[in-house]
Amino acid sequence: MNVLLVYAHPESSSLNGSLKNFSVKHLEDAGHKVQVSDLYAMQWKAILDADDSTDRQPGARFDPSLDSKRAFENGTQSQDIALEQDKLRWADAVILQFPLWWFSMPAILKGWVERVYAYGFAYGVGEHSDTHWGDRYGEGMLAGKRAMLVVTTGGWESHYGPRGINGPIDDILFPIQHGILYYPGFDVLPPFMVYRTSRTDEARFSKICDELGQRLDDLWKTAPIPFRPQNAGAYAIPELTLRSDIAADQYGFDAHIARGG
Ligand SMILES: Cc1cc2nc3c(=O)[nH]c(=O)nc-3n(C[C@H](O)[C@H](O)[C@H](O)COP(=O)(O)OP(=O)(O)OC[C@H]3O[C@@H](n4cnc5c(N)ncnc54)[C@H](O)[C@@H]3O)c2cc1C
């Protein structure tokens, strides 16, 4: 299988760097092909702007969505964007690996998403009608592929528990797992978390690698998070709210996960 690892850490000798190296070797030893987008090493341009297409007319008003659409359709996206889209097409599974920075992904990775997820590639795909609101949330260009987050945190696991002060980790990661990965079609696996990173010594690192290795071995077996598909009847269209008979007593992020079927 083909695995794309999109990795965001500025220091190659960091814990994240070591875990990235472990994952690449583990996957390759198991016979998989691996490509790494090491965003800092690539000096990835993090900001979406008018330079993202090659055919923009001087003085023309920049429209982030419509310019993206035109460039994607006309093959005039800047080359770094097109290359990352090719890697996504190639991949059977995509891993996003990063340290949690201010309760989200580092800005360089957010910038990768903003620029690579072009209009026509990751959004604005498919028919819009009274029964089908675009190919998204379970459908889309990246359907049939799997995705998983590998995230490290300074905070303890309890800080991210159901009553932890930081809020539950599933809630913090919801905009990434549901909004960025499920939206264009990925099946999203539960994240691999490393909490309280300051408490890492050789013994713990070895244990973390064992657990991560198991998750990589199970990449094609692990059940995805059962997010509810948008166009399969659970949501009223065009309101895009859950039907009143579905998870009637649930609100917020959790209502969009079909726990127990
Ligand atoms: C801007 C910013 C915002 C942040 N926001 C948050 C936040 O919102 N929530 C939160 O919980 N945390 C936050 N943090 C903390 C951050 O998530 C952690 O610092 C990060 O996850 C640690 O990962 P690292 O790869 O940088 O670890 P490193 O600092 O490189 O290493 C962590 C520990 O692992 C050890 N180690 C590294 N490699 C190995 C190895 N190969 N073998 C054995 N031991 C090793 C190191 O000695 C060190 O003790 C933030 C940090 C920053 C800088």
The ligand as an SDF file (V2000), in Angstrom:
LIG
                    3D

 53 58  0  0  0  0  0  0  0  0999 V2000
    3.7910   27.1050   20.2680 C   0  0  0  0  0  0  0  0  0  0  0  0
    3.4530   25.9310   21.1440 C   0  0  0  0  0  0  0  0  0  0  0  0
    2.1360   25.7110   21.4920 C   0  0  0  0  0  0  0  0  0  0  0  0
    1.8080   24.6010   22.2620 C   0  0  0  0  0  0  0  0  0  0  0  0
    0.4960   24.3700   22.5440 N   0  0  0  0  0  0  0  0  0  0  0  0
    0.1570   23.2760   23.2510 C   0  0  0  0  0  0  0  0  0  0  0  0
   -1.2120   22.9570   23.4860 C   0  0  0  0  0  0  0  0  0  0  0  0
   -2.1320   23.6580   23.0520 O   0  0  0  0  0  0  0  0  0  0  0  0
   -1.5140   21.8520   24.2130 N   0  0  0  0  0  0  0  0  0  0  0  0
   -0.5290   21.0450   24.7030 C   0  0  0  0  0  0  0  0  0  0  0  0
   -0.8680   20.0430   25.3650 O   0  0  0  0  0  0  0  0  0  0  0  0
    0.7700   21.2900   24.4620 N   0  0  0  0  0  0  0  0  0  0  0  0
    1.1370   22.3830   23.7580 C   0  0  0  0  0  0  0  0  0  0  0  0
    2.4480   22.6230   23.4720 N   0  0  0  0  0  0  0  0  0  0  0  0
    3.4380   21.5980   23.8530 C   0  0  0  0  0  0  0  0  0  0  0  0
    3.7470   20.7070   22.6420 C   0  0  0  0  0  0  0  0  0  0  0  0
    2.5960   19.9990   22.2170 O   0  0  0  0  0  0  0  0  0  0  0  0
    4.8580   19.7330   22.9720 C   0  0  0  0  0  0  0  0  0  0  0  0
    5.9970   20.5060   23.2920 O   0  0  0  0  0  0  0  0  0  0  0  0
    5.1540   18.7990   21.8150 C   0  0  0  0  0  0  0  0  0  0  0  0
    4.0540   17.9440   21.5790 O   0  0  0  0  0  0  0  0  0  0  0  0
    6.3770   17.9550   22.1060 C   0  0  0  0  0  0  0  0  0  0  0  0
    6.7790   17.2940   20.9230 O   0  0  0  0  0  0  0  0  0  0  0  0
    8.2590   17.4990   20.3570 P   0  0  0  0  0  0  0  0  0  0  0  0
    8.4270   16.6030   19.1940 O   0  0  0  0  0  0  0  0  0  0  0  0
    8.5220   18.9440   20.1570 O   0  0  0  0  0  0  0  0  0  0  0  0
    9.0560   16.9210   21.6160 O   0  0  0  0  0  0  0  0  0  0  0  0
   10.5400   17.2200   22.1090 P   0  0  0  0  0  0  0  0  0  0  0  0
   10.5480   18.4780   22.9130 O   0  0  0  0  0  0  0  0  0  0  0  0
   11.5210   17.0870   21.0170 O   0  0  0  0  0  0  0  0  0  0  0  0
   10.7620   15.9790   23.0910 O   0  0  0  0  0  0  0  0  0  0  0  0
    9.9190   15.7250   24.2060 C   0  0  0  0  0  0  0  0  0  0  0  0
   10.6760   14.8000   25.1400 C   0  0  0  0  0  0  0  0  0  0  0  0
   10.9530   13.5900   24.4550 O   0  0  0  0  0  0  0  0  0  0  0  0
   12.3370   13.2760   24.5730 C   0  0  0  0  0  0  0  0  0  0  0  0
   12.7700   12.6190   23.3370 N   0  0  0  0  0  0  0  0  0  0  0  0
   12.8250   13.1620   22.1030 C   0  0  0  0  0  0  0  0  0  0  0  0
   13.2390   12.2510   21.2000 N   0  0  0  0  0  0  0  0  0  0  0  0
   13.4640   11.1150   21.8970 C   0  0  0  0  0  0  0  0  0  0  0  0
   13.9380    9.8060   21.5390 C   0  0  0  0  0  0  0  0  0  0  0  0
   14.2540    9.5010   20.2900 N   0  0  0  0  0  0  0  0  0  0  0  0
   14.0450    8.8790   22.5240 N   0  0  0  0  0  0  0  0  0  0  0  0
   13.7230    9.1690   23.7920 C   0  0  0  0  0  0  0  0  0  0  0  0
   13.2740   10.3890   24.1980 N   0  0  0  0  0  0  0  0  0  0  0  0
   13.1620   11.3380   23.2590 C   0  0  0  0  0  0  0  0  0  0  0  0
   13.0400   14.6110   24.7940 C   0  0  0  0  0  0  0  0  0  0  0  0
   14.2500   14.4470   25.4890 O   0  0  0  0  0  0  0  0  0  0  0  0
   12.0230   15.3730   25.6200 C   0  0  0  0  0  0  0  0  0  0  0  0
   12.1500   15.0500   27.0020 O   0  0  0  0  0  0  0  0  0  0  0  0
    2.8170   23.7310   22.7240 C   0  0  0  0  0  0  0  0  0  0  0  0
    4.1530   23.9910   22.3960 C   0  0  0  0  0  0  0  0  0  0  0  0
    4.4740   25.0810   21.6200 C   0  0  0  0  0  0  0  0  0  0  0  0
    5.9200   25.3240   21.2660 C   0  0  0  0  0  0  0  0  0  0  0  0
  1  2  1  0
  2  3  1  0
  2 52  2  0
  3  4  2  0
  4  5  1  0
  4 50  1  0
  5  6  2  0
  6  7  1  0
  6 13  1  0
  7  8  2  0
  7  9  1  0
  9 10  1  0
 10 11  2  0
 10 12  1  0
 12 13  2  0
 13 14  1  0
 14 15  1  0
 14 50  1  0
 15 16  1  0
 16 17  1  0
 16 18  1  0
 18 19  1  0
 18 20  1  0
 20 21  1  0
 20 22  1  0
 22 23  1  0
 23 24  1  0
 24 25  2  0
 24 26  1  0
 24 27  1  0
 27 28  1  0
 28 29  2  0
 28 30  1  0
 28 31  1  0
 31 32  1  0
 32 33  1  0
 33 34  1  0
 33 48  1  0
 34 35  1  0
 35 36  1  0
 35 46  1  0
 36 37  1  0
 36 45  1  0
 37 38  2  0
 38 39  1  0
 39 40  1  0
 39 45  2  0
 40 41  1  0
 40 42  2  0
 42 43  1  0
 43 44  2  0
 44 45  1  0
 46 47  1  0
 46 48  1  0
 48 49  1  0
 50 51  2  0
 51 52  1  0
 52 53  1  0
M  END
$$$$
